[in-house]
Amino acid sequence: MGAHNGKHHDTESTGKTNSSLSQSDLSTTMDFTPTITKTRKTVSFGEETEMIPPYPPRKLYQPRNGLKPAISHSHKVYASVHVNGDGTIPYNSEKSGKLGKDRRLSPFDLLSDDLVVKIFSYLPTDQLCKCACVDRRWYDLSWEPHLWTHIDMSNEKLDIDRALRILTWRLSRETPNVCLMLEKIKLSGCEKLSNKGLHVIAKRCPELTTLEVAGCYNITNEALYEVVSRCPNLQHLDITGCPCITCIALTPEATMRACPLHGKQISLQYLDMTDCYGLEDAGLKVIASNCRELTRFYLRRCVRITDVGVQYVANNCAMLKEFSVSDCRRVTDFGIRELARLGAQLRYLSVVHCDQVTDVGIKTLTKYCNKLRYLNIRGCELVTDTGVEYLARQCNKLRSLDIGKCSLVTDRGLEVLALNCPLLKKLSLKSCERITDRGVQMIAANCTDLQMLNIQDCKISTEAYRFVKRHCKRCIIEHTNPGFC
């Protein structure tokens, strides 16, 4: 089962998938020019030359009936096109960018602009850029602002700072200096991203709501301050694996201005700081005091965090629903007791390998947070049947539980769990050496909606395995016994 990554709630259908954009793709996209008589402007970036066509300002494309391309339902499939007798079409110079040439009819030439834009809306960022290289018509349609509400790139070799500068420049031509349509930027894995790239985002993307820069280890606090200060609508921030990030706050200028858009608060609701191992309690205090609207907060493997930092979070983030301090081994029962202040608001908690957490912490937590749906205490070796019984009796709507490597848990705890939590769907018992057939069969008989059961490294017989398969028809069983196959 493992530590829950917590991102299943934030999955959105954007129409763009993770993709890579090469330097040549980016250059070619911006190099396109419809005729050979145009004079092109040359801009130098490092070893490469950027060719930018001097297209005059044009009127923005307006889809029929005022509908956005992403949701338009055009009934007119075929455009009015004259076809020559030999099957070629005479190209309009303004539409095709090809002067005085006929070529074979393409199916796309028969589609209306509405439908082409609709098709383009499903393409990832790199493919959309390539479409701009086909001809003048595709160039115009591929740069429609409605297609650029998202930028999604993941390429460790790409000069992403330069790419952002070029893309945002092109997208801000109709609205000088800012990209008003751009709401989500996902650059996870773009290792060359630096503070320069974040400054471009902060300067040109005021309507940004989502930013994902996981694995971009060169960015620092200073640039991130600029982003959260100048993007007041930012709600989702993923900075996983950014070790230089130790705090999140408004810039001094933004704080003094007390911007009316967000006052002195940051509107983040989702924050993932997994593997930000430079984060300490002092930085966490600033984050918690500035981000009071957080509902999902993940601090996996932030090894310097202690109970004091957890206390800051519990005191300031009253809306918190999901929280993870997995592998933060300095968190103890005291920190768990502080989290209990969140009460019924808390639905998800992961304290994987917090080996100082005991039955005492579990008892306090479940007494007040009785609407827990997900709990991961894998590797909390001091938790016993007593803790599991407290959990089962107080949180009877539990959906997912991981007690792997809790070697003190026995069949007795599982029996209470089975009788009190019939809605359980996921259960991990990995390496629970004291669990036997009896406990597993009790779970299967009472939790018939079980969908996932992990019994790896458990002393479970073939009979018990078959019992689970009979009673839990949809259950996927993870095991290490070759005799079960």
C-alpha positions in Angstrom: 0.0 0.0 0.0 2.8 2.3 1.0 2.6 6.0 1.9 -0.2 7.6 0.2 1.0 10.3 -2.2 -2.1 12.4 -1.6 -2.4 13.5 -5.2 -5.3 11.4 -6.3 -7.7 14.2 -5.2 -6.0 16.8 -7.4 -6.0 15.0 -10.7 -7.6 17.2 -13.3 -8.3 16.6 -16.9 -6.5 19.3 -18.7 -6.4 17.9 -22.2 -2.6 18.1 -22.1 -0.3 15.2 -21.0 3.2 15.3 -19.6 5.4 15.8 -22.6 8.9 17.0 -23.6 9.7 19.9 -25.8 13.0 19.9 -27.5 15.1 23.1 -28.2 14.7 22.5 -31.9 10.9 22.3 -31.6 10.7 25.5 -29.7 13.0 27.3 -32.2 11.2 26.0 -35.2 7.8 27.0 -33.8 8.9 30.6 -33.4 10.9 30.6 -36.6 7.9 29.9 -38.9 7.2 32.6 -41.4 4.6 32.4 -44.3 6.6 34.0 -47.0 10.2 34.5 -48.0 9.8 38.2 -48.4 9.3 39.0 -44.7 12.2 40.4 -42.7 12.8 38.4 -39.6 14.0 39.6 -36.2 17.0 37.8 -34.7 17.3 37.3 -31.0 20.3 35.4 -29.6 20.0 33.1 -26.6 23.3 31.4 -25.9 24.5 29.2 -28.7 21.2 29.2 -30.6 19.5 31.9 -32.7 15.9 32.6 -32.2 14.0 33.7 -35.3 10.7 35.4 -34.5 8.3 36.3 -37.3 7.2 40.0 -37.4 3.5 39.2 -37.8 1.4 42.3 -37.5 -1.2 42.4 -34.7 -4.3 40.5 -35.7 -7.8 40.2 -34.3 -8.2 37.3 -31.9 -10.0 34.2 -33.2 -13.5 34.1 -32.0 -15.2 30.7 -32.1 -18.7 30.5 -33.5 -21.6 31.2 -31.1 -19.2 32.7 -28.6 -18.2 29.3 -27.3 -14.7 28.4 -26.1 -12.9 26.0 -28.4 -12.5 23.5 -25.6 -16.3 23.0 -25.3 -17.6 24.2 -28.7 -19.8 21.8 -30.6 -19.7 23.1 -34.2 -22.3 21.7 -36.5 -20.5 22.9 -39.6 -17.8 20.3 -40.4 -16.8 21.4 -43.9 -15.4 24.8 -44.9 -16.2 26.3 -48.2 -13.3 25.2 -50.4 -12.8 25.3 -54.2 -11.3 22.0 -55.5 -9.5 21.9 -58.8 -10.3 19.1 -61.3 -7.0 17.3 -60.5 -7.8 17.0 -56.8 -5.7 19.9 -55.7 -6.9 23.1 -54.1 -5.7 26.7 -54.8 -4.3 28.0 -51.5 -5.2 31.3 -50.2 -2.1 33.2 -49.4 -3.4 34.7 -46.2 -4.8 31.3 -45.0 -2.1 28.9 -46.0 1.1 31.0 -46.2 1.9 29.2 -49.6 1.9 31.7 -52.5 1.1 30.5 -56.0 1.2 26.8 -55.3 -1.4 24.0 -55.4 -1.1 20.9 -53.4 -3.1 17.7 -52.7 -6.2 18.1 -50.7 -5.7 17.3 -47.0 -8.7 16.3 -44.8 -7.7 19.1 -42.4 -8.2 21.6 -45.2 -11.9 20.7 -45.2 -12.4 21.3 -41.5 -13.6 24.6 -40.1 -11.4 26.6 -37.8 -13.7 25.7 -34.9 -13.0 22.0 -35.4 -9.3 22.4 -35.9 -9.1 24.4 -32.7 -11.2 21.7 -30.9 -8.7 19.0 -32.1 -5.7 21.2 -31.0 -7.2 21.5 -27.5 -6.4 17.8 -26.9 -2.7 18.1 -27.9 0.2 18.4 -25.3 2.3 21.4 -25.3 5.1 20.1 -27.5 2.7 18.9 -30.2 0.9 22.2 -30.2 4.1 24.0 -30.8 4.9 21.7 -33.7 1.5 22.4 -35.3 2.5 26.0 -35.5 5.2 25.0 -38.0 2.8 23.6 -40.7 1.5 26.7 -42.4 0.1 30.1 -41.7 -3.4 28.9 -40.9 -2.2 26.3 -38.4 0.2 28.9 -36.9 -2.7 31.3 -36.3 -5.0 28.6 -34.8 -2.3 27.0 -32.7 -1.6 30.2 -30.8 -5.2 30.9 -29.9 -5.2 32.0 -26.2 -7.9 29.5 -25.3 -5.5 26.6 -26.1 -2.9 28.0 -23.7 -4.6 27.9 -20.3 -2.0 25.2 -19.5 1.7 24.7 -20.2 2.9 21.2 -19.4 6.6 20.3 -20.1 8.9 17.8 -18.6 12.4 17.7 -20.1 15.6 17.6 -18.0 17.7 18.9 -20.9 15.4 21.7 -22.1 16.5 25.3 -21.4 13.2 25.9 -19.7 14.0 29.5 -18.6 14.4 30.4 -22.3 11.3 28.4 -23.3 9.2 30.1 -20.7 10.4 33.5 -21.8 9.6 32.8 -25.5 6.2 31.2 -24.8 5.0 33.8 -22.4 6.2 36.6 -24.8 4.2 35.1 -27.7 1.1 34.5 -25.5 1.2 38.1 -24.2 1.2 39.8 -27.7 -2.5 40.5 -27.6 -2.4 41.6 -23.9 0.9 43.3 -23.6 3.3 41.9 -20.9 0.8 39.5 -19.3 -0.7 36.1 -20.2 -4.3 36.4 -18.9 -5.4 33.0 -20.1 -2.5 31.0 -18.6 -3.7 29.3 -15.4 -1.6 26.1 -14.9 2.1 25.6 -15.4 3.6 22.1 -14.9 7.3 21.9 -15.2 8.1 18.9 -13.0 11.4 17.3 -14.0 12.7 20.4 -15.8 16.0 20.3 -13.9 17.4 23.5 -15.6 14.6 25.7 -14.3 16.1 28.5 -12.2 15.0 31.6 -10.5 15.0 33.4 -13.8 12.2 31.1 -15.1 10.1 31.7 -11.9 10.6 35.5 -12.3 9.1 35.2 -15.8 6.1 33.3 -14.4 5.6 35.8 -11.6 5.9 38.8 -14.0 3.7 37.5 -16.9 1.2 35.1 -15.3 -1.0 37.0 -12.8 -3.9 34.5 -13.2 -1.9 31.5 -12.3 -3.7 28.9 -10.1 -1.4 25.9 -10.4 2.4 25.6 -10.4 4.2 22.3 -10.3 8.0 22.4 -10.3 8.9 19.0 -8.6 12.5 18.1 -9.0 13.6 21.6 -10.0 16.4 21.7 -7.5 17.9 25.1 -8.5 15.0 27.3 -7.4 15.2 29.2 -4.1 13.1 31.0 -1.6 13.6 34.4 -3.2 12.0 33.5 -6.6 9.2 31.5 -4.9 8.3 34.6 -2.8 8.0 36.6 -6.0 5.6 34.0 -7.5 3.2 33.8 -4.5 3.3 37.6 -4.1 2.4 38.4 -7.7 0.0 35.5 -8.4 -2.7 36.0 -5.8 -4.9 33.2 -7.3 -2.3 30.5 -6.8 -3.9 27.6 -5.0 -1.9 24.5 -5.9 1.9 24.4 -5.5 4.1 21.3 -5.8 7.8 21.9 -4.9 8.7 18.3 -4.2 12.4 17.7 -4.2 13.4 21.3 -4.1 16.0 21.3 -1.3 16.8 25.0 -1.4 13.2 25.9 -0.5 13.0 26.4 3.3 10.1 28.9 3.6 7.2 30.4 1.7 6.1 33.9 2.4 5.2 37.2 0.6 7.9 39.5 -0.4 8.5 42.5 2.0 7.1 44.8 -0.6 3.9 42.8 -1.0 3.5 42.6 2.8 3.9 46.3 3.2 1.4 47.0 0.4 -1.1 44.6 1.9 -2.4 43.9 -1.5 -6.2 44.1 -1.6 -6.3 40.9 -3.6 -5.1 38.7 -0.8 -4.2 41.0 2.1 -1.3 39.5 3.9 -2.3 35.9 3.3 -1.3 33.4 0.6 -4.3 31.6 -0.9 -2.6 28.2 -1.3 -4.9 25.2 -0.6 -2.6 22.5 -1.8 1.1 22.4 -0.9 3.5 19.5 -1.4 7.0 19.9 0.1 8.0 16.3 0.0 11.8 15.9 0.1 12.4 19.6 0.9 14.9 18.4 3.5 16.1 21.9 4.3 12.8 22.8 5.8 12.9 23.3 9.6 10.4 24.2 12.3 11.1 28.0 11.9 10.3 27.9 8.2 7.2 25.8 8.8 6.0 28.4 11.3 6.2 31.1 8.7 4.5 28.9 6.1 1.6 27.9 8.5 1.0 31.5 9.5 0.9 32.7 5.9 -1.0 29.8 4.4 -4.0 29.5 6.6 -6.3 28.2 3.8 -4.3 25.0 3.3 -6.5 21.9 3.0 -3.8 19.4 1.8 -0.2 19.6 3.1 2.5 17.0 2.5 5.9 17.1 4.3 7.2 13.6 3.5 10.8 13.1 4.4 11.3 16.6 5.7 13.5 15.1 8.3 14.2 18.2 10.4 10.6 18.7 11.3 9.7 18.0 14.9 6.5 18.2 17.1 7.0 22.0 17.4 6.5 22.4 13.6 3.5 20.1 13.6 2.1 22.3 16.4 2.4 25.4 14.3 0.5 23.7 11.5 -2.3 22.5 13.8 -2.7 25.9 15.4 -2.8 27.9 12.1 -4.2 25.6 9.4 -7.7 25.0 10.8 -9.1 23.9 7.4 -6.5 21.1 6.9 -8.0 17.8 5.6 -5.0 15.9 4.5 -1.6 15.9 6.2 1.6 13.8 5.9 4.7 13.7 8.0 5.9 10.4 6.7 9.5 9.6 7.6 9.7 12.6 9.8 11.1 10.5 12.6 11.2 13.3 15.2 7.4 13.5 15.3 6.0 11.8 18.4 2.8 11.3 20.3 2.9 15.0 21.3 2.7 16.1 17.6 -0.2 13.6 17.0 -2.0 15.1 20.0 -1.6 18.6 18.5 -3.1 17.3 15.2 -6.1 16.1 17.2 -7.1 19.8 17.5 -8.2 19.6 13.8 -11.1 17.4 14.9 -13.5 16.0 12.4 -12.0 18.2 9.7 -9.0 15.8 9.3 -9.7 13.0 6.9 -6.2 11.8 5.8 -3.1 11.3 7.9 0.2 9.6 7.2 2.9 9.1 9.9 4.9 6.4 8.1 8.0 5.3 10.1 7.3 7.9 12.9 8.6 5.2 15.2 7.9 7.2 18.4 4.2 7.2 17.8 2.4 4.8 20.2 -1.1 3.7 21.2 -1.3 6.9 23.3 -1.1 9.1 20.3 -3.5 7.0 18.3 -6.0 7.1 21.1 -6.0 10.9 21.4 -6.1 11.3 17.6 -9.1 9.0 17.0 -11.0 10.5 20.0 -11.3 13.8 18.2 -10.7 13.0 14.6 -13.4 10.5 14.3 -14.1 11.1 10.6 -10.7 9.8 9.5 -10.9 8.0 6.1 -7.3 7.2 5.6 -4.6 6.4 8.1 -1.0 5.2 7.4 1.0 4.1 10.4 3.3 1.7 8.6 6.5 1.2 10.6 5.1 2.6 13.8 6.4 -0.4 15.7 5.1 0.7 19.1 1.5 0.5 18.0 -0.3 -2.6 19.3 -3.8 -4.1 19.2 -4.9 -1.5 21.7 -4.2 1.3 19.2 -6.0 -0.6 16.4 -9.0 -1.1 18.7 -9.2 2.6 19.5 -9.1 3.4 15.9 -11.7 0.8 14.9 -14.2 1.9 17.5 -13.9 5.6 17.0 -13.4 5.8 13.2 -15.9 3.3 11.9 -16.0 5.0 8.5 -12.4 4.2 7.8 -11.7 3.4 4.1 -7.9 2.8 4.0 -5.5 1.6 6.7 -1.8 0.7 6.5 -0.4 -1.1 9.6 2.5 -2.8 7.8 5.5 -3.6 9.9 3.5 -3.0 13.1 4.8 -6.3 14.5 2.8 -6.1 17.8 -0.6 -6.2 16.0 -2.3 -9.6 16.1 -5.5 -11.2 15.1 -7.3 -9.7 18.1 -6.8 -6.2 16.6 -8.0 -7.3 13.2 -11.2 -8.9 14.6 -12.2 -5.6 16.2 -11.3 -3.8 13.0 -13.4 -6.2 11.0 -16.5 -5.8 13.2 -16.4 -2.0 13.4 -15.1 -0.9 10.0 -17.2 -2.7 7.4 -16.6 0.0 4.7 -12.9 -0.7 4.6 -11.5 -0.9 1.1 -7.8 -1.0 1.4 -5.7 -2.8 4.1 -2.0 -3.4 4.3 -0.7 -6.0 6.7 2.7 -6.3 5.2 5.3 -7.9 7.5 2.8 -8.2 10.4 4.3 -11.5 11.6 1.7 -12.2 14.3 -1.2 -12.1 11.8 -2.7 -15.5 11.0 -5.5 -17.0 8.9 -8.0 -16.2 11.5 -7.5 -12.4 11.4 -7.5 -12.3 7.6 -10.6 -14.4 7.3 -12.4 -12.1 9.8 -11.6 -9.1 7.6 -12.8 -10.9 4.4 -16.0 -12.1 6.0 -17.0 -8.6 7.3 -15.4 -6.2 4.8 -16.8 -7.6 1.6 -16.1 -4.3 -0.3 -12.4 -4.8 0.2 -10.5 -3.9 -3.0 -6.9 -4.2 -1.9 -5.2 -6.5 0.6 -1.5 -6.6 1.2 -0.3 -9.8 3.0 3.3 -9.8 1.9 5.6 -11.5 4.3 2.7 -12.8 6.4 2.1 -16.4 7.5 -1.1 -16.9 5.6 -2.1 -20.3 4.2 -3.6 -21.1 0.8 -7.0 -21.8 2.4 -7.1 -18.2 3.8 -6.1 -16.8 0.5 -8.9 -18.6 -1.2 -11.4 -17.5 1.5 -10.6 -13.9 0.8 -11.0 -14.5 -3.0 -14.5 -16.0 -2.4 -15.8 -13.3 -0.1 -14.1 -10.2 -1.6 -14.7 -10.7 -5.3 -13.0 -7.4 -6.4 -10.1 -7.6 -4.0 -6.5 -7.5 -5.4 -4.3 -9.4 -3.1 -0.6 -8.6 -2.9 1.5 -11.5 -1.6 4.9 -13.1 -1.7 3.7 -16.8 -1.6 4.3 -18.4 -5.0 1.8 -21.1 -4.0 -1.1 -18.6 -4.3 -0.7 -18.3 -8.0 
